[in-house]
Amino acid sequence: MEEMSKHGKMGRAAMKADMHRDTARKYVDAGMLPSQMRKERDWRTRADPFEDVWPELEQQLRDAPELEAKTLFEQLQTEHPDRFDDGQLRTLQRKIRGWRAEQGPEKQAVLGQRHRPGEAAQSDFTDAKELGVIVAGELLVHMLYVLVLPFSNWQWATVSFSESMASLRHGLQRSLFQLGRVPRFHQTDNSTAATHNIPRDKKETVEGRKRPFNEDYLAVMRHYGMTPRTTAVGAKEQNGDVEASNGAIKRRLEQQLLLRGSREFESVQAWQDFIDEVMRKANRAKRGRVEQELAVMRELDVAKLAEYTEERVFVSEQSTIRIKSCIYSVPSRLIREQVKVRVYHDKIEVSYAGVDQLTCERVRGGKKRIDYRHVIWSLVRKPGAFARYVYREEMFPTLTFRRAYDAIQKDYEGIKGDVEYLRILHHAASTLEAGVEAALTLMLDAGKPIRADDVKALVASSTAHEVPELDEPKVALDVYDALLSEVGS
């Protein structure tokens, strides 16, 4: 058409458009583009295989609109063997989709809402294992607590290990203190961190009914002067802004990890620092709308709440304590004593008479954390208990120690071999585990018999060294005198 307007020559215009001149003449005579001349087909090119069974299917859809095409197709295959093959499922799906659009029930429309600046913050937990972050050589199985301001889309993310109240408090406080302001509302879904899970046999469990808030959660809300609110039960779309942010944040982190060229971090804190920097860069692009929010939000004028809960428990005769359904070992000198335990979202701290006794990573899901150093002295005194000790597998701190035990058992069967291994483990607890492990590795690689005395001798020889002589540095004090005189002037 453009070429024809320039010179009016059909053959030349058709050649420029790379089409036959007869085809070009058809479009020119009609004065229409190809897309405008295309007619929608309203006839079938083959017989409808579901024509005679469609009335029955249509009635089923009217009675139960939730029925899926695949369910109905499987029913047809059962009722009419050898008549419908698997390849006709797509045909039925298209037919039912068309029926739903023309005659089906009304659908729930998403009602877009106008967000007001500074009114509310939405928060949620999202699984972050898919990012493949490695900490200390192991895959970090974790979540992110995400808080977003819907008006400006300001976001902040905090590493979490469960959807607990401790994790919610930790993530919320990090977000608020980063923001420096407090919105009027805080909105969550109906997670058990914020709300009570009402038993099903209670009359209150009506479909869609909101559950009451936990007292601990309400205390946090009161401290920061926010009004709590939740979505309806099963209506996560009401928390849509933060739900959308979950995916956006993980995509952004994935891209930054690709640019970094490595997913390995020396610690969880190093990974958190990386996330914080990514979030700061993303939030700088939203500065204008963020400033509108900050202008109407209340200033954060309270101190942080303690991010732990305290429990007092007695140490069992097995030198263990039970915290949140999980078992931890503690030094055996605390057996039958009451200890105070501070439970954080990621660790526990054990103290006795005001003195710290143990700090270790928190475990979850009914798991146990047993440190061989806490019970090795008892095992050395009673080696016969090792064979059927309930925490026997925890007495092999690394694979090397397990290999060493198996090698010892080839030479010494039964309790004699156990005694030899326990002496080695006792030496690891008394000195350095890494040094003992290095000695075991050398002996295993050389195919030598594993003996406790030989291990001790090898560790002693590898750690013996002379104290190096260091030259005493000579400090020119006149440089400092000159510096002080310049400051004074």
N, C-alpha and C positions, 0 to 999 in steps of 0.2 A: 504493500500500500504506500509506504514511504517512497520507494523508488518510482512508482507510477506517478506520484505527485511531482517528482522532479522533472521527468522527461516524457511520460506517457507512453513509453514503449514496453509492450507486454513481454516480448521475448527477453529483453534485457533485464526487466524487473524479476521475471521468473528465475532467470539464471542466478541473479544476486541472492534470491531467497532459497536457492537450491531446491526447486520444485519444477514439475512439468508445466508447460505453458497452459495446457488445458485446465489443470488444477488451479493455477493462478487466475485464469479467466473466470472460473466458477466463483471464486471469492470476490473478485472485482465486480462482477455483474451483480452479485448478491449484496455487495457493500457491507459484508459482515466478516468478522474474524473467524478462524476455524473453531475456537472455543465457543463462539456464539451460535454456530450452525450445528453443534453437536446436540442430538436429541436423546433424551433419557428413554431407555427401553422399558416398555410397559408390558412386555409379553415374555413368556417362558420359552427357553430353547429346548427344554426337555420336560417330560411328564413329572408332576409332583409325586414323589414316592409316598408321601404321608397324607394324600388327599382323602382317602377313605377312612383313615383313623383320626383325622384332625378334629372332627366334632367331639370325640371322646376326650382328646388331649385338651382342647379348649375349655371343656367343662371342668376338667381337673385343675387347670390354671385359674379359672374363675373361683373355684372353691378354695384353692390353696395357692395364692400368687407366689409364695416363696419357693415353689417347686422349681428345680433346675432342669435344664434341657437334658443333661446327662442322665439324671435319675429317670426321667420319662423315657429316654431312649433305651436304657437298660431294661425297663419294664416291657417295652415293645419287643425287644429281642427275646425276652422270656415268653411272652404271650404268642409271638409269631416266629418260631424258630426258622432259621435259614432264609428269612425274608429280608431282614435289614442287616447290611454289613457295616462294619465299624466306620468305613469312610463316609457314611451318610449322616454321621453325628453333626458335622458342621452345617449340613443343610437344615437339620432340625433346629440347631442353635440360631441360625439366621432367621428362620421362620418364626420362632418364639420371640426373638428380639424385636422383630417387626410388629408382632401382635401386641407386645407390651407397650411399644411406642404409640400404637394406634388405639388400643382398647384396654390396656392394662391399668392398674391402680395408680393413683397420684403418688409421686415420689417426694421425699423430703428435700426441699431446696436448702442450700447453704445460705443463710441470711448474713451477709457481710455486715460487720459492725464498725461504727466510727469510734476509734480509740481516742480517749482524751489524754493529753500530756500529763504525766506524773500520777495518773489515777491508780494504776495497778501494775503488779509484777506477776508473771507466771513462772512456775518452776516445775521441773520434771527430772527424772533419772533416765538415762539412756545407756545401753550397753556399748562399751568401747573396745571390746576384745577384737573386733574386726580390723582395728588399726594395726594390729600386730606389733605393738610396742614391746621391746625386750628390756628388762631391768635385771642386772646382775646375771645375765645369761639365760634368763627364763622369761617365757611369755607372761606379760602382766595381765592377769584376768581382773578387769576392773570396769567401773562405770564412770559416767560423768554426771554430776549434778549441774543442770543448766538453768540459769535464771535469765529471763528476757523482759524488757520493757516493751510492750506491744506497740506503743505510739512511735518510738524512735528505732525500735529493733536493737537497742543496746543489749549486748549479751555478755555473760560471764560463765565460765565452766570450771568446775572443781573435781579433781580426782576423788572417787568414792569407791568403796568396796562392798556396799550393800545399800538397800533402800531403808535404812534404819533411821530412827529419830536423831541419833548422834551424827549420821552423815548429812541429814537434812539441816541440822543446826550448823554444822561446820560449813557446808556449802552456802547456806543463806548468809551467814555472818561474813564470809569472805566476799560475797557479792556486794553486800550493803556497805562494807567498809571500803571497797574499791570504788563504789559509786559516791559515797560520802553523803548520800541523801536517802530519805525513806519514802516510798510510795504509800498511798492510803490503804490499798488492799494487797494481800498476798494470796494468789490463787494456785491451788494444787489439784491433782486428781485425787481419787479416794484411796490413796495408798495407806497402808497400816502405820506408816511413820506419822501421819497427821491425823488419821481418823480411826475410830474403833471398828473392828470387824465384827459385826453383830452375828451371832449364831443363826443358822438357817431355821432352827425350830422356834425362834421368837416371832411373835406376831408383827414386830416392827419391820421385818424384812420384806417390805413391799417393793416391787420392781420399780426402780428409778428413785427410790427414797434415799436422801443423803444420810450418811452415817455421822454420828456425833464426833466432835474433835477430841483428841487425846489431851489430857491435862498438861502434859509436858509441852506439847505443841502450842497450846493456848498461852502457857507461861512465856514462851519465846515471843509470841505475837504481842502480848501485853508489854514486855520489856521494850520492844521497838515501836510500840504504838501503832501497829498495823491491824487491820481488820481481816480475819481469815475468811476465805470462801473457797468452796470446792466446786468441781463440775458435778453434774448429775451422774449417778452410778451408771457405768457403761457408756458414757457420752464423752469420750476423750476428745472429740472434735471441738468441745467447748474450751479446751486448752490448746486450740489450734496453733497459736503463734509460737509457743514453746515447742510443740510437736514438730512444726516445720523447722524451727531453729536447730533441733537435734540433728537432723540430717545435714543441714547447711554447715554446722560447726564441724561435724565429722568429715565432710567433704573438704572443707578448708584445711583441717589438720592433715588429712591425707595428702593434699597437694604440697603443703609445707614440708611434710616428711619426705616426699619425693625429691624436693629441692635440696633438702638437707643431705640426702644420700645415705642415710642410716636411720634405723629405727631403734638403735641401742642407746640406752641412757644409764648413767652410773647409779642413779637412785630414782625413787618415785618423786622426790622433790625436784630433781633436774627435769623430769618430764612435766611436772606442774609448772615450772618456770617457763618451759617452752610453750605450753598452752597459754599461759598468761600473756606472753609477748605476741602470740598470734591473735589473741582476743583484743589486745590494745590496738594493734594495727587495723583490725576490722572495725573497731568502734570509732577510730579517728575519722573514718569516711562518713560517719553519721553525726558529726559534731553539731550541725545546725539544729537538728531535731532533738538531740540529746540536751542541748542548752535550753530548749523550750521546756523540757521535762524538769531539768534541775531547777529552773526558775520558780516552779510552782510546788515542788516537793519540800517537805519539811527537812530541816538540817538534822543530820545524825548526831545526836548530842548525848548518847549513852555509851558506856563501856561494853566491851565484849562479854558475853556470858561465858562461864566456864564450859569448855567443850568436852566434858567428861561427866560420867555418873560414878558415884562411890558405892561400893559394897563392902561389907565386912563378912568374911567367911573363915571357917576353921580349916586348917591344913589336915588332910587325912593321914592315916598311918602309911599310905603309899607315897607320901610326900607330894600330893597333888591337891589342887583346888578346882572347883567347878564354877565357871563363869559363863553365863548365857548359854547353857547347855554344852559348853566346850570344856575340855580338861587341859590344865596346864601343870607342869611340874614346877616345884619351888625347892630351894635348899632344904635338905632333910633336917637341919637343926630347927626348922620351924614347925615340925610335926606336932600336932595337937595344940598349936597356938593359933590365936585369931589374928588375921592380917587384914589390912585395909587395901582394897583394890580400886584403882581409878581406871575406868573403862572408857577409852577414847574410840573414835570411829576406826582407827587403824592400829592401835596398840593398847596394851594394858601396863599399868605400873603397880607393883606390889611393894608395900612398905610395912614395917613392924616397929612399933614404938617411935614413929616419926623418922625412921631411917629407911632409905630406899633399899630394897632387897633384889628387885628384878624388874627389868623393862624388856618387853618382847613384843613381837608382832602379834596382832590379834588374829585368831582363826575363827571360822564360822561353820555353820551347818553341822554341829555336833562333832567336829573334828577334835584332835588332840595335838598338843605341842609338848613333847617330853624331851628334856635336855639330859643326856646321859651323865653330865657332870653332877647333877643333883642326887643321883642314886648309885653312882659307881662304887662309892666306898662301902655301901651296904652289900652290893653284889660281890665285891672282893672278899668280904667276910663270910658270905654265904653263897659260894659259887654254884651250889647244887640247885639254887632257885632259878638259875639263868635259863635252863632248858625249856621251862614252861612259864617263863615270866610273861605277863600279859602285855608288857611294853617291850618285848624282846626285839622287835624289828626297829624300834627307835634307838637301840644300842649300836646301830651301824650308821654313824654320821655321814659317811660317804660310801660310794661303791667300792672304793679301795679297801676300806675296813671290812666290807662284806667278803671281798675276794680273799683277803688275808685270813679271815675266819674259816672259810671253806678250805684254804690250803692247810691251815693248822689241823683241821679235822681229818685230813688224809693221813697225818702222822700220829695224831692223838685222838682217839675216839672217846666220846662221852665227856665226863666231867673234867678229865685231865686237859683236854683241848679247850674247854670253856675257861678253865683257870688260866691257861696261857694267854688266851685272847683278852680276858678281863684285866690281866696285868698290863697288857699293851694299852688297853683303853684307859686304865687308871693313869698310865704315864701321859697319855694325851691330855687328860683332865688336869694333871699336875703341871704340865709344861705348856707346849703349844701343839694344838691339833695338827696344824699345817706341817710342822717339823716331823711329827710321827707319820703322817700320811706320806710325806716325801720319802722317808726311810722305808716304809712298806712298799712303795712303788718300786724303788731300786731293787729290793730283795725279790719282789715278784717277777720283775723283768729279767733278773739274773737267774731265776729258777732256784733260789736258795731256800732252805727250810726257814719258816718264820718262827723265831724264838724271841720271847720278851727281852731277855738279856741282850741279844744281838741288836734288837731295835733300839734299846736304851743306849748302847755303846755307839751305834751309828748316829743317833741324834746328838749325843754329846760331842762326837768328833766334828760334826758339821756345824755346831754352834760355837765351838771353842775358837777364839780369835784374840789377837792382841789389841789392846786399846790404842788407837792411832794417836800419834803426837800431832798436836795442832800448833801452828805458829801463832804467837800472841799478836793480835793486830795492833798497829800503831795508829792512833787517832790524832789528827791535827786539830787541836782545840781552837786555834786561831781562826779557823773557818767559821766556827759557831760565834766567836766574838764579833767577827765582821758582820755576820748575819743579824745579830741582835742590835748592833749599832745602827744598821740600816732601818730596822723596824722602829727603833726609838726615834730616828730622825723623821 
